[in-house]
Amino acid sequence: MIESIQSVRSFSTSTLTGTATENTVAGSAVQSPLAPSVPQPMSFSQVLGDMATDAVNSLKLSETKSFEAVQGKASTREVVDAVMNAEQALQTAISIRDKVVTAYLEVARMQI
């Protein structure tokens, strides 16, 4: 399951690079030379990629804590916290995926 989430991250960063350059170009044109510390806006693909990476890291931490509990190195509370965080990250990733698929299907149904 972790591999499927990682494939989503590679998909989002490889196919949406055109939109990333459009967003960052618009943001850099607004920046003035007097304000060098203004943060650059993140593109949609970067946000999705970061969220997928965070979800994968959360799942891996949960798995590691579970193995540590079996070995007697972690407490039950640590394992439950890690598993709950992983579950929340996975539910968020699933919800975002469903919304993106729904939006794509609505755009595909539009008449040109």
Secondary structure by P-SEA (a helix, b strand, c coil): caaaaaaaaaaaaacaaaaaaaaaaaaaaacccccccccccccaaaaaaaaaaaaaaaaaaaaaaaaaaaaccccaaaaaaaaaaaaaaaaaaaaaaaaaaaaaaaaaaccc
